[in-house]
Amino acid sequence: MKRKGLTLQRKRSMWAYIFLSPWLLGVIAVFAFPMILSISFAFSNVTVDNGYSLSFVGFENFRTALFVDQNFLQHFAATMGDMLYNVPIILVYSFLVAVLLKENFKGVTVFKFIFFLPVILSSDLFTSLLNNFGSTSSSSLDAVMSGAGSTGMLESLNLSKYLTDLGLGKELVELLTGPVDKVYEIVTCSGIQIFIFLAGINSVPPTLYEAAHVEGANGWEKFWKITFPMVMPMILVNVVYSIVDTFMSKTNLVMEYVYELSFKNFNFGLSSAICWIYFVVIAVILAIVFGIISKRTFYYT
């Protein structure tokens, strides 16, 4: 009797699990104990005194977070607003930059470095390296960074005045000028997305464009019929990455509030409950986004 070998799909699945196994083992080894401890904190009243002691309180911390503590709901609403506002702008900006950088012209490597430079300057690694050279350099960089985000050079005061003089409403003016005020923040948060989009665009087979050219398709038709559908997997990756990056940002009000509750007020029970509520909400949002976009995603094999 002839033995049947593994199908191509099963071979790919097997190799996927093999390559994922180091990451899975690392997650279990590093995060398993902290997650279990966090769950126990969320359902307990934590007393810190030469260690910690737990007294089970059930869902009391969750009830406090949702119905008693108004700060959490306010911070969470602000964070949701930032996510809904920033993520589409970051995706559109990074995609347009990737399309421009795909073109072969002199100095394209320099331009790629320039677009990715803000990501390097804003990273924790770069800041920690500067701290090793002394507080003067670090404070100088902080002044430059804060100035880049808050000085009149990137603000839209004049633009707001012009739009207001045209008779536009205050809400519409704030919506239109918001991206201008967040130029530095958008550029800083778009470096990874630009390179992911570049990888997706460069992986599109040139034969598809050649065939479209023979059929008489123009550049606009090539973009919507070939480029955009072929990079849909990268769009999905960048959407998920941008949402997680926004929710886990250091400037996130919820993250700052959790840090304050934990390490200033030593209320580990409430902070753990907030973290798990926050985690569940993020997981639900990602599941909805993934389900919607994945149905419209084309995978080229």
DRENVOMI-370688 format. One record per residue (C-alpha): residue number from 0; x, y, z. Coordinates in nm, 3 decimals, decimal comma. Layout:
REM DRENVOMI-370688
+-----+---------+---------+---------+
:   i :      px :      py :      pz :
+-----+---------+---------+---------+
: NUM :       X :       Y :       Z :
...
+-----+---------+---------+---------+
This chain:
REM DRENVOMI-370688
+-----+---------+---------+---------+
:   i :      px :      py :      pz :
+-----+---------+---------+---------+
:   0 :   0,000 :   0,000 :   0,000 :
:   1 :   0,139 :   0,338 :  -0,103 :
:   2 :   0,193 :   0,580 :   0,184 :
:   3 :   0,059 :   0,927 :   0,148 :
:   4 :   0,299 :   1,207 :   0,232 :
:   5 :   0,219 :   1,537 :   0,393 :
:   6 :   0,029 :   1,782 :   0,180 :
:   7 :   0,179 :   2,123 :   0,104 :
:   8 :  -0,062 :   2,292 :   0,341 :
:   9 :   0,028 :   2,056 :   0,627 :
:  10 :   0,398 :   2,105 :   0,562 :
:  11 :   0,354 :   2,481 :   0,580 :
:  12 :   0,155 :   2,450 :   0,901 :
:  13 :   0,420 :   2,224 :   1,051 :
:  14 :   0,701 :   2,467 :   0,968 :
:  15 :   0,492 :   2,756 :   1,100 :
:  16 :   0,460 :   2,583 :   1,438 :
:  17 :   0,831 :   2,501 :   1,437 :
:  18 :   0,930 :   2,864 :   1,380 :
:  19 :   0,673 :   2,987 :   1,632 :
:  20 :   0,776 :   2,741 :   1,903 :
:  21 :   1,070 :   2,952 :   2,040 :
:  22 :   0,837 :   3,252 :   2,074 :
:  23 :   0,565 :   3,043 :   2,238 :
:  24 :   0,814 :   2,891 :   2,484 :
:  25 :   0,952 :   3,236 :   2,561 :
:  26 :   0,603 :   3,377 :   2,625 :
:  27 :   0,518 :   3,089 :   2,857 :
:  28 :   0,849 :   3,113 :   3,044 :
:  29 :   0,850 :   3,492 :   3,083 :
:  30 :   0,484 :   3,592 :   3,106 :
:  31 :   0,303 :   3,292 :   3,256 :
:  32 :   0,385 :   3,366 :   3,621 :
:  33 :   0,325 :   3,747 :   3,601 :
:  34 :  -0,013 :   3,688 :   3,432 :
:  35 :  -0,123 :   3,439 :   3,698 :
:  36 :  -0,007 :   3,677 :   3,970 :
:  37 :  -0,191 :   3,966 :   3,804 :
:  38 :  -0,513 :   3,764 :   3,793 :
:  39 :  -0,482 :   3,680 :   4,163 :
:  40 :  -0,422 :   4,049 :   4,240 :
:  41 :  -0,731 :   4,151 :   4,039 :
:  42 :  -0,958 :   3,936 :   4,257 :
:  43 :  -0,794 :   4,027 :   4,587 :
:  44 :  -0,719 :   4,310 :   4,822 :
:  45 :  -0,338 :   4,337 :   4,822 :
:  46 :  -0,161 :   4,445 :   5,141 :
:  47 :   0,206 :   4,538 :   5,102 :
:  48 :   0,420 :   4,497 :   5,415 :
:  49 :   0,759 :   4,327 :   5,384 :
:  50 :   0,610 :   4,135 :   5,094 :
:  51 :   0,244 :   4,112 :   5,012 :
:  52 :  -0,064 :   3,934 :   5,138 :
:  53 :  -0,389 :   3,866 :   4,950 :
:  54 :  -0,746 :   3,864 :   5,074 :
:  55 :  -1,004 :   3,745 :   4,822 :
:  56 :  -1,270 :   4,008 :   4,736 :
:  57 :  -1,420 :   3,858 :   4,420 :
:  58 :  -1,522 :   4,107 :   4,152 :
:  59 :  -1,505 :   4,408 :   4,384 :
:  60 :  -1,202 :   4,557 :   4,207 :
:  61 :  -1,371 :   4,522 :   3,869 :
:  62 :  -1,689 :   4,686 :   4,002 :
:  63 :  -1,483 :   4,972 :   4,143 :
:  64 :  -1,302 :   5,022 :   3,812 :
:  65 :  -1,621 :   5,028 :   3,603 :
:  66 :  -1,875 :   5,196 :   3,831 :
:  67 :  -1,690 :   5,385 :   4,105 :
:  68 :  -1,356 :   5,506 :   3,969 :
:  69 :  -1,443 :   5,778 :   3,717 :
:  70 :  -1,080 :   5,845 :   3,625 :
:  71 :  -1,043 :   5,512 :   3,448 :
:  72 :  -1,348 :   5,562 :   3,226 :
:  73 :  -1,240 :   5,915 :   3,135 :
:  74 :  -0,887 :   5,806 :   3,052 :
:  75 :  -1,017 :   5,510 :   2,855 :
:  76 :  -1,254 :   5,728 :   2,652 :
:  77 :  -0,967 :   5,966 :   2,571 :
:  78 :  -0,747 :   5,674 :   2,468 :
:  79 :  -1,018 :   5,533 :   2,242 :
:  80 :  -1,059 :   5,873 :   2,079 :
:  81 :  -0,684 :   5,897 :   2,015 :
:  82 :  -0,683 :   5,548 :   1,863 :
:  83 :  -0,976 :   5,617 :   1,630 :
:  84 :  -0,817 :   5,946 :   1,524 :
:  85 :  -0,448 :   5,856 :   1,499 :
:  86 :  -0,451 :   5,508 :   1,347 :
:  87 :  -0,616 :   5,601 :   1,012 :
:  88 :  -0,385 :   5,903 :   0,973 :
:  89 :  -0,075 :   5,695 :   1,050 :
:  90 :  -0,179 :   5,423 :   0,804 :
:  91 :  -0,255 :   5,666 :   0,520 :
:  92 :   0,067 :   5,860 :   0,577 :
:  93 :   0,290 :   5,552 :   0,599 :
:  94 :   0,128 :   5,394 :   0,292 :
:  95 :   0,176 :   5,708 :   0,081 :
:  96 :   0,539 :   5,741 :   0,193 :
:  97 :   0,602 :   5,372 :   0,112 :
:  98 :   0,456 :   5,418 :  -0,237 :
:  99 :   0,685 :   5,717 :  -0,295 :
: 100 :   0,995 :   5,541 :  -0,157 :
: 101 :   0,929 :   5,239 :  -0,379 :
: 102 :   1,040 :   5,438 :  -0,681 :
: 103 :   1,402 :   5,394 :  -0,779 :
: 104 :   1,578 :   5,731 :  -0,776 :
: 105 :   1,912 :   5,863 :  -0,659 :
: 106 :   1,929 :   5,903 :  -0,284 :
: 107 :   1,631 :   5,680 :  -0,202 :
: 108 :   1,832 :   5,515 :   0,078 :
: 109 :   1,897 :   5,854 :   0,235 :
: 110 :   1,527 :   5,938 :   0,223 :
: 111 :   1,440 :   5,604 :   0,387 :
: 112 :   1,685 :   5,684 :   0,666 :
: 113 :   1,534 :   6,032 :   0,711 :
: 114 :   1,181 :   5,893 :   0,743 :
: 115 :   1,295 :   5,634 :   0,997 :
: 116 :   1,520 :   5,870 :   1,195 :
: 117 :   1,240 :   6,008 :   1,421 :
: 118 :   1,163 :   5,651 :   1,530 :
: 119 :   1,527 :   5,603 :   1,634 :
: 120 :   1,546 :   5,936 :   1,816 :
: 121 :   1,226 :   5,867 :   2,012 :
: 122 :   1,318 :   5,513 :   2,113 :
: 123 :   1,395 :   5,418 :   2,472 :
: 124 :   1,727 :   5,268 :   2,364 :
: 125 :   1,848 :   5,594 :   2,214 :
: 126 :   1,737 :   5,789 :   2,521 :
: 127 :   1,913 :   5,548 :   2,757 :
: 128 :   2,232 :   5,573 :   2,552 :
: 129 :   2,222 :   5,950 :   2,580 :
: 130 :   2,171 :   5,925 :   2,954 :
: 131 :   2,502 :   5,740 :   2,976 :
: 132 :   2,676 :   6,047 :   2,830 :
: 133 :   2,535 :   6,278 :   3,096 :
: 134 :   2,219 :   6,462 :   3,185 :
: 135 :   2,308 :   6,764 :   2,971 :
: 136 :   2,279 :   6,575 :   2,644 :
: 137 :   1,959 :   6,407 :   2,753 :
: 138 :   1,798 :   6,732 :   2,863 :
: 139 :   1,903 :   6,895 :   2,539 :
: 140 :   1,739 :   6,618 :   2,340 :
: 141 :   1,424 :   6,642 :   2,552 :
: 142 :   1,407 :   7,013 :   2,481 :
: 143 :   1,442 :   6,952 :   2,109 :
: 144 :   1,180 :   6,676 :   2,111 :
: 145 :   0,931 :   6,874 :   2,314 :
: 146 :   0,992 :   7,176 :   2,098 :
: 147 :   0,932 :   6,975 :   1,782 :
: 148 :   0,594 :   6,870 :   1,909 :
: 149 :   0,477 :   7,190 :   2,069 :
: 150 :   0,635 :   7,492 :   1,904 :
: 151 :   0,460 :   7,714 :   1,660 :
: 152 :   0,659 :   7,556 :   1,377 :
: 153 :   0,422 :   7,258 :   1,368 :
: 154 :   0,110 :   7,415 :   1,512 :
: 155 :  -0,188 :   7,515 :   1,302 :
: 156 :  -0,288 :   7,841 :   1,468 :
: 157 :  -0,282 :   8,039 :   1,145 :
: 158 :  -0,461 :   7,764 :   0,956 :
: 159 :  -0,729 :   7,750 :   1,224 :
: 160 :  -0,779 :   8,124 :   1,197 :
: 161 :  -0,814 :   8,108 :   0,818 :
: 162 :  -1,065 :   7,822 :   0,834 :
: 163 :  -1,263 :   8,000 :   1,105 :
: 164 :  -1,274 :   8,316 :   0,893 :
: 165 :  -1,418 :   8,106 :   0,610 :
: 166 :  -1,714 :   8,027 :   0,834 :
: 167 :  -1,632 :   7,667 :   0,925 :
: 168 :  -1,752 :   7,536 :   1,259 :
: 169 :  -1,515 :   7,488 :   1,553 :
: 170 :  -1,549 :   7,107 :   1,551 :
: 171 :  -1,473 :   7,087 :   1,178 :
: 172 :  -1,173 :   7,319 :   1,212 :
: 173 :  -1,030 :   7,105 :   1,495 :
: 174 :  -1,081 :   6,792 :   1,286 :
: 175 :  -0,902 :   6,942 :   0,984 :
: 176 :  -0,613 :   7,097 :   1,175 :
: 177 :  -0,560 :   6,809 :   1,417 :
: 178 :  -0,319 :   6,617 :   1,190 :
: 179 :  -0,112 :   6,937 :   1,145 :
: 180 :  -0,066 :   6,969 :   1,520 :
: 181 :   0,037 :   6,602 :   1,539 :
: 182 :   0,290 :   6,601 :   1,255 :
: 183 :   0,582 :   6,499 :   1,475 :
: 184 :   0,380 :   6,235 :   1,659 :
: 185 :   0,251 :   6,085 :   1,331 :
: 186 :   0,598 :   6,075 :   1,175 :
: 187 :   0,745 :   5,918 :   1,490 :
: 188 :   0,479 :   5,645 :   1,499 :
: 189 :   0,496 :   5,561 :   1,127 :
: 190 :   0,848 :   5,426 :   1,082 :
: 191 :   0,769 :   5,057 :   1,129 :
: 192 :   0,454 :   5,081 :   0,918 :
: 193 :   0,646 :   5,243 :   0,631 :
: 194 :   0,894 :   4,958 :   0,613 :
: 195 :   0,621 :   4,694 :   0,637 :
: 196 :   0,436 :   4,858 :   0,349 :
: 197 :   0,762 :   4,885 :   0,154 :
: 198 :   0,822 :   4,512 :   0,199 :
: 199 :   0,470 :   4,436 :   0,077 :
: 200 :   0,489 :   4,667 :  -0,224 :
: 201 :   0,830 :   4,537 :  -0,328 :
: 202 :   0,702 :   4,178 :  -0,309 :
: 203 :   0,436 :   4,239 :  -0,578 :
: 204 :   0,543 :   4,040 :  -0,889 :
: 205 :   0,652 :   4,280 :  -1,169 :
: 206 :   0,481 :   4,051 :  -1,421 :
: 207 :   0,143 :   4,171 :  -1,293 :
: 208 :   0,230 :   4,532 :  -1,378 :
: 209 :   0,370 :   4,425 :  -1,716 :
: 210 :   0,052 :   4,238 :  -1,801 :
: 211 :  -0,159 :   4,535 :  -1,691 :
: 212 :   0,054 :   4,768 :  -1,905 :
: 213 :   0,003 :   4,544 :  -2,208 :
: 214 :  -0,373 :   4,557 :  -2,146 :
: 215 :  -0,357 :   4,938 :  -2,148 :
: 216 :  -0,406 :   5,002 :  -1,774 :
: 217 :  -0,293 :   5,341 :  -1,646 :
: 218 :  -0,113 :   5,411 :  -1,317 :
: 219 :  -0,436 :   5,474 :  -1,123 :
: 220 :  -0,585 :   5,143 :  -1,237 :
: 221 :  -0,263 :   4,958 :  -1,158 :
: 222 :  -0,268 :   5,098 :  -0,806 :
: 223 :  -0,628 :   4,998 :  -0,724 :
: 224 :  -0,633 :   4,670 :  -0,917 :
: 225 :  -0,284 :   4,540 :  -0,833 :
: 226 :  -0,090 :   4,733 :  -0,566 :
: 227 :  -0,369 :   4,788 :  -0,312 :
: 228 :  -0,514 :   4,432 :  -0,320 :
: 229 :  -0,167 :   4,276 :  -0,307 :
: 230 :  -0,064 :   4,470 :   0,005 :
: 231 :  -0,386 :   4,398 :   0,196 :
: 232 :  -0,202 :   4,147 :   0,423 :
: 233 :   0,042 :   4,426 :   0,513 :
: 234 :  -0,248 :   4,663 :   0,578 :
: 235 :  -0,391 :   4,409 :   0,820 :
: 236 :  -0,056 :   4,375 :   0,997 :
: 237 :  -0,013 :   4,752 :   1,021 :
: 238 :  -0,366 :   4,808 :   1,147 :
: 239 :  -0,315 :   4,556 :   1,428 :
: 240 :   0,032 :   4,693 :   1,506 :
: 241 :  -0,086 :   5,056 :   1,509 :
: 242 :  -0,381 :   4,980 :   1,737 :
: 243 :  -0,162 :   4,793 :   1,985 :
: 244 :   0,107 :   5,061 :   1,967 :
: 245 :  -0,149 :   5,333 :   2,039 :
: 246 :  -0,301 :   5,148 :   2,333 :
: 247 :   0,042 :   5,067 :   2,481 :
: 248 :   0,205 :   5,406 :   2,425 :
: 249 :   0,389 :   5,567 :   2,717 :
: 250 :   0,176 :   5,879 :   2,671 :
: 251 :  -0,138 :   5,668 :   2,706 :
: 252 :  -0,352 :   5,804 :   2,989 :
: 253 :  -0,469 :   5,459 :   3,097 :
: 254 :  -0,114 :   5,327 :   3,120 :
: 255 :  -0,007 :   5,631 :   3,321 :
: 256 :  -0,304 :   5,587 :   3,554 :
: 257 :  -0,226 :   5,218 :   3,608 :
: 258 :   0,135 :   5,307 :   3,689 :
: 259 :   0,017 :   5,570 :   3,937 :
: 260 :  -0,221 :   5,328 :   4,109 :
: 261 :   0,042 :   5,053 :   4,130 :
: 262 :   0,366 :   5,224 :   4,222 :
: 263 :   0,249 :   5,546 :   4,387 :
: 264 :  -0,074 :   5,448 :   4,560 :
: 265 :   0,019 :   5,077 :   4,591 :
: 266 :  -0,335 :   4,978 :   4,495 :
: 267 :  -0,230 :   4,665 :   4,308 :
: 268 :  -0,573 :   4,506 :   4,319 :
: 269 :  -0,754 :   4,790 :   4,138 :
: 270 :  -0,468 :   4,844 :   3,893 :
: 271 :  -0,463 :   4,474 :   3,802 :
: 272 :  -0,840 :   4,476 :   3,748 :
: 273 :  -0,808 :   4,780 :   3,521 :
: 274 :  -0,530 :   4,608 :   3,326 :
: 275 :  -0,743 :   4,301 :   3,261 :
: 276 :  -1,045 :   4,508 :   3,159 :
: 277 :  -0,817 :   4,704 :   2,929 :
: 278 :  -0,669 :   4,384 :   2,788 :
: 279 :  -1,011 :   4,229 :   2,718 :
: 280 :  -1,134 :   4,543 :   2,542 :
: 281 :  -0,822 :   4,558 :   2,325 :
: 282 :  -0,857 :   4,188 :   2,240 :
: 283 :  -1,222 :   4,239 :   2,137 :
: 284 :  -1,133 :   4,540 :   1,922 :
: 285 :  -0,849 :   4,350 :   1,753 :
: 286 :  -1,075 :   4,049 :   1,693 :
: 287 :  -1,340 :   4,269 :   1,528 :
: 288 :  -1,085 :   4,455 :   1,315 :
: 289 :  -0,909 :   4,131 :   1,218 :
: 290 :  -1,238 :   3,965 :   1,126 :
: 291 :  -1,351 :   4,257 :   0,908 :
: 292 :  -1,023 :   4,313 :   0,723 :
: 293 :  -0,923 :   3,945 :   0,685 :
: 294 :  -1,240 :   3,875 :   0,486 :
: 295 :  -1,124 :   4,133 :   0,230 :
: 296 :  -0,761 :   4,028 :   0,231 :
: 297 :  -0,609 :   3,860 :  -0,073 :
: 298 :  -0,311 :   3,629 :  -0,019 :
: 299 :  -0,088 :   3,571 :  -0,320 :
: 300 :   0,062 :   3,220 :  -0,339 :
+-----+---------+---------+---------+
